[in-house]
């Protein structure tokens, strides 16, 4: 009998945001797999490090952190084979995923390779989008507002279109696109409604009005939230540089 594959969302960074179900599975599993860069520690693992027992088998999935495209298919193909070998031996495998596994999460690529052949379960986690609105103290959307999640690497015209039709916006994957995105937001007249957030729920968390941001690039863990809907959330922006 094969083991079961679990993809668990470990949230945006604060270990206390791990769900009870994710914690239970993490403690019970034989094998823990997680994405890791090729030049540093795994952020996903660091979130749950305090909960890991010494007897766990650990499987780092090395994902090169590069601006240019890398052979991601090869990485996940190999990781799936390694995980499958443990499942075949009857061991349960928990795969850690930052945020939520199926919201731009890395676990989905393992799921599509393994779910047809092994029992799989996905445990949702708190995404950085939800955490960002919580620390900002401004709801993402209300009533019949339409929320649009926009990946910053999209082309300018696509972004302009989405900014014009949505009532609320969350920009993800901001990084090196910060300066360009800020200019587009200002161009469509939404700069005053935009908040910039960085490393939410962590000790070095930062949030401020986007208008006060001077850098052209942002850290990997950053986000921009905009609200222009019917409710009066627009004025609720943090003082520049304020952290919680």
N, C-alpha and C positions, 0 to 999 in steps of 0.2 A: 504494500500500500504506500502510495507516494505521500510526501509531505504537502503542506498547504503554503501557498505564496500569499503573503499579506503586504499590501502597499499602505503605509501609514503616513498621514500628514503630520509633520512635527511642528507646524506653525512657523511664524515669522522670526523667532529668535528667543523669546522668553520661555524657558523650560516649563514654567507653570501653566502655559497655554496648551500643553499636551493634553489630549482628551483621556478620560479614564480608560476607554477601550484601547486606545493606542498604547497606553502605559501597560495594561495587562498583557497585551500581545508581545510587547517589547520584552517584558520580564520572562515570558514563557517560551519564547522562540529559541531554537537551537543556533540559528545562523542570522547574523545581522549584515545586510548589504547597504551600501550608501554611496552616493556620488562624491567624488573627491577631485580637487584640481591636481595637476601634475607638479605643482610647486608650492604646496601648503596643505593645511589641515582641512578636513571636511567640515563645512559649516553645519550640515545636517547632523553629523555625528556629534559635533560640539554642543548642540542644543540638548541632546539626551545623554551626554557623557556621564552625568551624575547618576543616571539610572541603570547604567550598564554593569553587568556582572563580569567577573574575570573569566568565567568559563565559556563565554560566547565565542563562536567562530565568526570572525569579521571578514567581510569581502568588500574591499574598496573598489568602486567602479571609477577608474581614472578617466576623467573627462578634461582634455586639454583646454585651458582658458586662453583662447586666441580670438583676435578680431576677425581674421580670415576663417573661412569654413574649414572644419576638420572632418575626417571620416567618421561621423557620429554613428552611422549604420554599423561600421565595424566594431566600435566600442560596445554598442548594445547587443550586437550578435554574440560577441565573446562573453559578455556579462551574462546573457541569457543561458549560454551553454554551461557556464560555471554554476549558476544558480540551479539549473536543471539537474546537475549531478548531485547536488545536495537533496533536492526534492525526490529524486529517484531512490535515494538511500533512506527515505522516510523522514527526513528532517524538515521541520517547518522553517521557512525563511521569511524574515521581515525586511522589507526594503524601506529605508527612510527617505522621505521626500520633503524638502522645504515647503512650507505653506500647505497647499492641498494637492494631492496626487493627480487629480484630473483638471486642475486649473493651471494650465501652462506648466505642469509638473513633469519631472523626468521619469517618474514611474510608469507613465502611460506607454513608453516605448518598450519597457520590459513586459508589461501586461499584454500588448498586442503580439508579442513573440511567444508567450507562455500560457496564456489563458485558455487556449484551445486544448492543451494537453494536461494541465494540472488544475486542481482546485485553487481558485484565487478569490481574494476578498480585498476590497479597497476601503480604507477607513479615512473619511474626510478629515481635513485639518483646517485650522484658521489661516486664511490667506493674508498676505501682506495688504491686500486691498481693504479687507474688513478691519484689520488691525490699524491701518492708517486712519480710517474714518473715526475709529474709537479714540485714538490718542489726540486727534485733531479736535474732537468734540463737535464734529459737524457731520450729520448723517450723509450717507452716500446719495440717497434718493428718498423721496417721500410721495405718498399718494399715487398718482399716475405718471410720475416722472419716468423718463426713459434714461437708463444708465448705459453709457457706452464705455467699454474698456478698449483703449487704443494702444497697441504696441508702437513705441516711438520710432522704430526703424521704418515704418510705412512711409510712402511717398508723400510729399507736401500736399498735393491736391486731395489725396484720400483723407488726410488729417483735417484739412479745411472743411471738407464735406461733413465729416463726422462731428466736428466742433459746432457746425451750424445747426445740425438737426437734433443733437442730444440735449437733454435737460441737465444731465450730470455726466462728468467724464473722469475716468481714472487712467492716467498714463502709466504704463509699465515699460520696463526695459529702457529706462531713460538714459542712463550712462553717458556715453559720448555724444548723444543727441540733444543734451540739455539746452544748449544755446539756440539750436534750430527750432526746437519745440517752443521755447519761450518766445521767440520772435513770431512764430505762427499764432500763438495764443494772443499776443499783443496785437497782431494784425487784425484779428477778428473781434477785438474789443473785449476780451475776457480776462485780461491780466489781473484786474482788481479782485476777481472771484477765484483766483488760482492760488493754491497752497503747495509748497514744496516740502516733502518729507524724506528723511534719510535715516536708515537703520532703525526703523520703528520697533519698539519694545525692548531695545538693547540699551546698555548703560550710556552709550555715546549717541543716543537718539538726537535728531535735530529736526525742527519744523519751523517754517517761516513763510511769510508771503512770498510767492514766486517773484514778485517785483523787486524784492530785496536781494535776490540771489545774483551774484556777480560772476560766478564761475561759468565757463562754457561746457564743462563736463561734470558729471556726477558720479558718485560711487555706484557700484553694481546694485546695491540694495537701496534704491531711491524711487520715489514716486511723485507724481503731480496729481492733485485732486482739484476739480472745478465743479462748482454748483451754480446753475443759472435757472433753476426751476421755480415753482410757484411759492415755495416756502421761504421764510426770511432767514436763511442760513448764511447768506452772502457776507454779512458783516462779521461773522464769527471766524476771524483769522487770528493766528497767534502773533504776539509781538515778535519782531525780527530776532531770530536766533533762539527763541524760547524753547526749552526742553521740559519734558515732564518727568 
